[in-house]
Amino acid sequence: MDDVQCVFCSIAAESDRTIFSSELCTSFVSTPWFREGQCLVVPNRHVVTPSELNPAEAAAIMAEIGRLGELLDEGFGTGVMQKYQPLQPENGIKVNHLHFHVFPRKEHESGLFPVPEPNSFDGFTKPSDAEVSRVVGRLKP
């Protein structure tokens, strides 16, 4: 990955959090997460907006999002989120590197997108190493 100052660019393909890595994209367990099993899919090249992706990167990212979505579905579907908020400063949770959240949906979940409880950065928790390993083991191809 290109930019060593970006936390997502510095995630090694062989990190304990890595689920899948190719020439074009990487998926890994989100730490922190607002839901068990929450993963991130990022282009390996540092970009900020979806319009910066080339067609090959976009296809690779969509394929990985689809693969993770099927594996994470516990019968209630999965969610995918991407938020572009360049004016909001990075804070240890928010990162200015294009990324897609993929997470399992829960039974009787209302609303288009679930939100952390509470609906703030306080709703994110750091999973244990064992929790991360369990998710990686379940989702690795």
C-alpha positions as CSV (number, residue, x, y, z in Angstrom):
1,M,0.0,0.0,0.0
2,D,1.2,3.5,-0.8
3,D,0.9,6.0,2.0
4,V,2.7,5.0,5.2
5,Q,1.0,7.8,7.2
6,C,-2.5,6.3,6.5
7,V,-3.5,3.6,9.0
8,F,-5.2,1.6,6.2
9,C,-2.2,1.9,3.9
10,S,0.0,0.5,6.7
11,I,-2.2,-2.6,7.4
12,A,0.0,-5.5,6.2
13,A,-1.5,-8.2,4.0
14,E,-0.3,-10.7,6.7
15,S,-1.8,-8.8,9.7
16,D,-3.7,-10.9,12.2
17,R,-6.8,-8.9,11.2
18,T,-6.4,-9.6,7.5
19,I,-9.1,-11.7,5.9
20,F,-8.2,-11.4,2.2
21,S,-5.6,-9.5,0.3
22,S,-5.0,-9.2,-3.5
23,E,-3.1,-6.8,-5.7
24,L,-6.1,-4.5,-5.7
25,C,-7.9,-4.7,-2.3
26,T,-7.7,-6.0,1.2
27,S,-10.4,-6.9,3.7
28,F,-9.8,-7.1,7.5
29,V,-11.7,-7.1,10.7
30,S,-12.6,-3.7,12.0
31,T,-11.1,-2.7,15.3
32,P,-12.9,-1.1,16.8
33,W,-16.3,-2.3,15.7
34,F,-19.8,-1.5,16.5
35,R,-21.0,-5.0,15.7
36,E,-19.3,-8.4,16.1
37,G,-18.1,-9.5,12.7
38,Q,-17.8,-6.0,11.2
39,C,-15.2,-6.0,8.5
40,L,-13.7,-3.3,6.2
41,V,-12.8,-3.6,2.5
42,V,-10.3,-1.1,1.2
43,P,-8.5,-0.4,-2.0
44,N,-4.7,-1.0,-1.6
45,R,-4.0,2.2,-3.4
46,H,-4.7,5.3,-1.2
47,V,-7.8,7.0,-2.5
48,V,-10.4,9.0,-0.7
49,T,-13.5,8.9,-3.0
50,P,-15.2,6.2,-5.0
51,S,-14.7,8.2,-8.2
52,E,-10.9,7.7,-7.8
53,L,-11.2,3.9,-8.2
54,N,-10.2,2.4,-11.5
55,P,-12.6,-0.3,-12.9
56,A,-10.4,-3.2,-11.8
57,E,-10.2,-1.9,-8.2
58,A,-14.0,-1.3,-8.1
59,A,-14.7,-4.8,-9.4
60,A,-12.3,-6.4,-6.9
61,I,-13.8,-4.4,-4.0
62,M,-17.4,-5.3,-5.0
63,A,-16.5,-9.0,-5.3
64,E,-15.0,-9.0,-1.8
65,I,-17.9,-7.1,-0.4
66,G,-20.3,-9.7,-1.9
67,R,-18.2,-12.6,-0.7
68,L,-18.1,-11.3,2.9
69,G,-21.8,-10.4,2.8
70,E,-22.8,-13.9,2.0
71,L,-20.6,-15.4,4.7
72,L,-21.7,-12.9,7.4
73,D,-25.4,-13.3,6.7
74,E,-27.0,-15.1,9.6
75,G,-30.4,-15.1,7.9
76,F,-31.2,-11.4,8.3
77,G,-29.0,-10.0,5.5
78,T,-25.9,-7.9,5.7
79,G,-25.2,-4.2,5.6
80,V,-22.7,-2.3,3.6
81,M,-21.8,1.3,4.4
82,Q,-19.5,3.8,2.9
83,K,-19.4,7.4,4.2
84,Y,-17.5,10.2,2.5
85,Q,-16.8,12.9,5.1
86,P,-13.6,14.6,4.1
87,L,-14.1,17.6,6.3
88,Q,-14.5,15.6,9.5
89,P,-11.0,15.1,11.0
90,E,-9.5,11.6,11.5
91,N,-9.9,10.5,15.1
92,G,-8.7,6.9,15.5
93,I,-12.0,5.6,14.2
94,K,-12.7,7.8,11.1
95,V,-10.1,7.4,8.4
96,N,-9.7,9.4,5.1
97,H,-9.0,6.3,3.0
98,L,-11.9,5.0,1.0
99,H,-13.4,2.0,2.9
100,F,-16.5,-0.1,3.0
101,H,-18.0,-1.5,6.2
102,V,-19.6,-5.0,5.8
103,F,-21.5,-6.3,8.8
104,P,-24.2,-8.9,9.7
105,R,-27.8,-7.6,10.2
106,K,-29.8,-8.6,13.2
107,E,-33.3,-9.9,13.5
108,H,-36.0,-7.2,13.8
109,E,-33.5,-4.5,13.0
110,S,-35.3,-1.3,12.0
111,G,-33.9,1.4,9.8
112,L,-31.9,1.4,6.7
113,F,-28.6,1.3,8.6
114,P,-28.0,0.1,12.1
115,V,-26.1,2.6,14.3
116,P,-23.8,2.1,17.2
117,E,-25.4,2.2,20.6
118,P,-25.0,4.9,21.7
119,N,-25.1,6.7,18.3
120,S,-21.6,8.1,18.7
121,F,-18.0,6.9,18.6
122,D,-18.6,5.6,22.1
123,G,-20.7,2.8,20.5
124,F,-17.5,1.3,19.1
125,T,-15.7,-1.4,21.1
126,K,-12.3,-3.1,20.7
127,P,-12.7,-6.8,20.1
128,S,-10.4,-9.2,21.8
129,D,-7.7,-11.0,19.9
130,A,-9.7,-14.2,20.2
131,E,-12.8,-12.5,18.7
132,V,-10.7,-11.1,15.8
133,S,-9.2,-14.6,15.2
134,R,-12.6,-16.2,15.2
135,V,-13.9,-13.8,12.6
136,V,-10.8,-14.1,10.4
137,G,-11.0,-17.9,10.5
138,R,-14.6,-17.9,9.5
139,L,-14.2,-15.4,6.6
140,K,-10.8,-16.3,5.1
141,P,-11.1,-17.8,1.6
